[in-house]
Amino acid sequence: MGPHRVAGTTCVGLLLLAAAAAPSPAAQLYEETIPIDHPALGLRVRRPDNAVQELAARLADGRTALRPAGADADPLRGLLRRLDIRPDSQVLVFSRTSLQRQAISPRRPRAIYFNDEVAVAFVPGSDRIELAAADSGLGVAFYELEAARGRQPRLTRSAGCLRCHHGPATLGVPGLYIGSVFPSPSGEPNFGLGTVVTDHRTPLAERWGGWYVTGTHGAQPHRGNAVARDPARPERLEAAGARNLTSLARKTDTSRYLEPGSDIVALMVLEHQTQMTNYLTRLAWLARLAAAGEPAEAAVGTGAAPRRGPGAPDVALRRALDDWIEESVAYLLFADEAPLAEPIAGVSTFTATFPRRGPHDAQGRSLRDFDLRTRLFRYPLSYLIYGRAFDALPDGVRVRVYERLHEVLTGADGSPRFRHLEEAVRRAVLEIVAETKTDLPPFWLPPGDDRSGVAPIAR
């Protein structure tokens, strides 16, 4: 699976992006959408379990508060602080592709701030802040914070965004994605030319159309910082002054934002993270459907097929689950990552602060350590194995993921797909995870270590 495009739509997404044209023959095939109201998932009656919901509960009962918007108050900064999101994660998108599209332009881009589990979107001058949070059962849950001047901010759940954030571009589950478009000088995307959904597998030359990008990347081209000025050639982005930008002073008034740039390294991390979360959500949902004995056509189709009942899993759905485990493991290990031809360097403090979040092993190593010379991370196993979405995988499936990771990292699986993992890197990743992850199965642990908290592998 690799970079892909999404079909044309008039719906514009809430947080990151949502609109484009028909897929090209070489594009990734999309997964069937799994209905959020499927009875085997039980999501309609499931309580949200995510960091934003936890903050909403603290706001509701008075345990914490956000200051009203005003001349001496900054609800955005206070919100980020309570969600443990650093301002240096800021990236800026100027394509008009969200529910606040009328307020967005190259002169007034939308800012996105994020940590492992929450993304926050803000447009200067707006009294609404948009949030999305990885949820242990719901996939990604969406919220809005109303912060009108002089009023106590209110944090509420939003469902309308699922029109665009639960479908082909998010692997058929509620999720997020980053897209690359061909924007006009006003920021309007050309839907006829399509949108590339990007992640770490996408060549840089196809990334970041409609986004500002600050940092250095040598001669490697990308689509960021540029617009198509000639209406007769909407696919031709103006490249002059668009590469290796270290300042956006000529593009927008950055004094209205918490940071002066749109860091290239932060953007690459966010790209990886959005699709990784979607992979883990779909894997968890397929596992629950398989455990309930749902036929494949009922799981992802009309839901009209009869249930088989627990203990009699549908063969097609079981096969789909096995395939999805393989694809998730490949994505976790950065298989098919687009190589960097030259070093990448950001201009904010993000490159320094992101690795500090750890966890670190006794040698000070972390899965967050950057490489930025030939690939994104020095130790290519996603840091999201520490996250809520990974830990929420059903026990049996989570152990099977661990088993496949262990086979690759020990060299028992020498498939060409994993040849990017040098022997020293494999060994380092094994050691880091063994010291820093708490729910490992016994086969990953040194003798005498009884940290395992997961069920045995179900055969």
Salt bridges, closest charged atoms under 4 A:
GLU31 OE1 - ARG282 NH2 3.75
ASP49 OD1 - ARG388 NH1 3.02
GLU54 OE2 - ARG388 NH1 3.23
ASP61 OD2 - ARG63 NE 2.72
ASP72 OD2 - ARG67 NH2 3.65
ASP74 OD2 - ARG77 NE 3.43
ASP84 OD2 - ARG357 NH2 3.02
ASP88 OD2 - ARG86 NE 3.15
ASP116 OD2 - ARG368 NH2 2.51
GLU117 OE1 - ARG388 NE 3.19
GLU144 OE2 - ARG128 NH1 3.41
GLU146 OE1 - ARG154 NH2 3.33
GLU188 OE1 - ARG96 NH1 3.97
GLU188 OE2 - ARG101 NH2 2.25
ASP199 OD2 - ARG201 NH2 2.58
GLU235 OE2 - ARG233 NE 2.70
GLU238 OE1 - ARG229 NE 3.06
GLU271 OE1 - ARG207 NH1 2.93
GLU294 OE1 - HIS38 NE2 3.64
GLU294 OE2 - ARG307 NE 2.57
ASP314 OD1 - ARG308 NH2 3.36
ASP322 OD1 - ARG400 NH2 2.22
GLU326 OE2 - ARG404 NE 2.77
GLU327 OE1 - ARG417 NH2 3.17
ASP336 OD2 - ARG417 NH2 3.10
ASP361 OD2 - ARG365 NE 2.82
ASP371 OD1 - ARG373 NH2 2.86
ASP391 OD1 - LYS437 NZ 2.87
ASP395 OD1 - ARG398 NH2 3.15
GLU403 OE2 - ARG459 NH2 2.79
GLU407 OE1 - ARG404 NH1 2.63
ASP413 OD2 - ARG404 NH2 2.76
GLU422 OE1 - ARG375 NH1 3.34
GLU423 OE2 - ARG427 NH1 3.99
GLU431 OE1 - ARG365 NH2 2.85
ASP439 OD2 - ARG398 NE 2.83
ASP439 OD1 - LYS437 NZ 3.07
ASP449 OD2 - ARG451 NE 3.04
